[in-house]
Amino acid sequence: MKEQIFVVFQNLGTLILLAIAFPLNCIVVLTSLLWNFLKQPFGKSIVVNPNSKNILIAGARMTKTLQLARSFHAAGHRVIIIDIEKFWPSGNKYSNSVAGFYTVPDPSKDLEGYVETLHAIAKKEKIDFFIPVAIFSVIHYDHGKRPLPDDVEFFHFDADVTKILDDKFAFAETARSFGLSVPKSFKITDPEQVINFDFSQEKRKYIIKSIPYDQIRRLNLTKLPCDAPAETAAFVKSLPISEENPWIMQEFIPGKEYCTHTTARDGESRMYCCCESSAFQVNYENVDQQEIMQWASHFTKELGKTGQLSFDFIEAEDGTVYAIECNPRTHSAITMFYNHPGVADAYLGKEPLAESLQPLADSKPTYWLYHEVWRLNEIRSFKQLQTWVRNILRGKEAIFEVSDPLPFLLVHHWQIPLLILDNLRRLKGWVRIDFNMGELIE
């Protein structure tokens, strides 16, 4: 009963806070729309691309999908976005960079229906190019069957490569075989493997992570072994470790964390960025970290495939960089390419580039305003407040664009509220709201 009361207050309280912010958001968006209307006669002419493509992007609820849509649209291409039925109220579908939106069955529950729907959309919209984002980048082949007709270019790794990259242990072994640095790693399919492990021979402690993505437990960085063997045993036995749900026990290397994005074609790194990282990543600022760039470029070249790579790194105290894991999909750090004219060519072009695209020198750090407003409750001093204000003033809101303001209103005051209302109806709570990913983390 207490839990249900908490859920009701959590959901209703959040809806009230969003309602308070709604008028201010409306003023900003309506002012932007009026400005766009008034300057229309004097604005730039629409880009006409004789080689225009029909682009399909999966993952409509996410900011990275919106950013890709804007980049392709700015280069004269036509963009269609899709998402699973749960996210039908996607605010990004109202972007003026988006020509169409469809919902599809959840491929993790109905793969056959997903593939069938995808084929129908590709035929109707004459799709030339498909980029899967997030879950769509993992589930894409059914017993060797492509999810789209043969004449559609599928910008993603094949099933075998995706499986290796998405498996933290298999990725570590692959990187090691390329001569690259990764932490010592062990695949765990039974808690007894950890309980019986001889930690006395190790110089560093270890952490344990689920190999299948676990959006809650991924933040648990309990160091192993614990102070007492009984504590270690109790901890690992509390985790859902099994043959069907393997985990990785990985050497914990103290240092600075980084995350990267690479767009690759046939082993060529065509687009790359690197940022300092954190457990809950909602701020991106490009940094020049040569050792990490060389590591990512080396791996991409050795792999020799076409797709997207998101690496997580640790830079140890001695300067050595270690890749912790790889996600074979688009990273939200691409929001830093908001003003780069070369993004579309990085994906579509087949001629080698002189060098990999990076965010422009005048690219501002990106953030999500509603996340930053929430962080105000963590401020405990005037100095912290000054830092917060400085970060806002020197950065760029990732969703908001004066020339394309509707997603900023509708993600925050249509998409998210409807998801909260659905949780309220089901008396279900959540851990946090991720405005970047456009969903509730439950």
C-alpha positions, 0 to 999 in steps of 0.5 A: 500500500505504501509503495502504491501511495509513493507511486501515485505521488511520484507520478502526480508530483512530476506532472505538476512540475511539468505543468508549471514549466509548460507556460515558460516552454510555450512562450519560448517555442511560440516566440521561435515560431513567430520569429521563423514566420517573420524571417521566412521571406528573408531566410535561406532557400531550401537545400535542393540535393540532386542525389537526395535519399529517403532515410529511415531512422529507428528510435524516434523517441531519442535526441540522437535520432532527432539530431541525425534527422536534422543533419540529413534534412539540412543536406537535402535528404528526406527523413522518416522516423519510426519507433515501437508502439509504446512511444507513439507520442514521440515529440520528435515526429513534429520536427520540421526535419521529419517527413513521416513517422510510423510505429512498429511492433517491438522486435524483442516481442514480435520480430516477424511483425517488426520485419513485415512492418519495416518492409511495408514502410520501406516500400511505401516511402521508397527508402534508400538508407536505414540507420537503426538506433538503440534496441533496433541496432541489436535485433535486426536479422532473423535467421539470416533474413535482412529486415529490409529489401535488398535495395535498401542500404543497411548502415549497421554491422551484420548479426555476428559482428553485432553479437560480439560487440554487444557482448562485453566479454567477447568485445574485450577478447576481440580488442585484445586480439587486435593488440589493444589495451583492455582490463582483465576480464572473466566471463561469469555464468555462476556466482560460485566462479566469483566466490571461488576466485583467488583475489589474493593474486590480483593487484586491483579490485574487480567490478561485475556487470551484466553482459546483457544491458541492465539499465539499473544494475549497470550503475552498481560499481561494488568492488570485489572482493568485499571486506569479508568473504560472506559479503562477497558471496551474498552480493554475487548471489543476489545478482541474476547470474546464469548461463542464459544471463552471463556477467563479466567480472572486470578489473577495476582501473581507477582513472578518468572516464571517457566515451566516444562515437565512431561512424565507420564505413568499411573500416574507415573512421568517418566521424568521431568525437570524444567526451568526458563521461559519467554514470548518468551521461547528459552532458557532452563536450568534445575533448582532444584525447589522442590516445583514445582516438588512435585506439578507436581508429585502430579497432575500427580499421581492424574490424573493417566493417560498416556501422556505428561504434560507441566506446567507453574508456578509462584513462589510468593514472599512468596515461594508458587508455583501456576500453571497458565496453563497446555499444554497436550503435549511435551515441548521444554525443553526436548532438555535438555535431549539431552545426556540422555540415558534413554529417550526412556525407559521413554516413552516405558518402563512399569516397574516403575522407581526408580525415575523420570528421570531428565537432567544429571548433565553435561547437558548444557543449550540449546539455538537456535543460530539464535535466539541468533544472532538476540538478538545481536541487543538488546545489549547496553553495553560491559557487556551485550555482555560478558553475551551473549558470556558466555551464548553461550559458556556454552550452547548447540545449540538445533538443531546442533549435530556434528554427525547429522548436516544436520537439522541445515543447512536445518531448517535454510536455506531450511525450513524457507526460503521456508516459508518466500518465501510463505509469500512473494508470498502471500504478508503476514507479520509475527510477528517473526520467531520461529526456535524452532517451525520451523515456522513463527508466523503470 
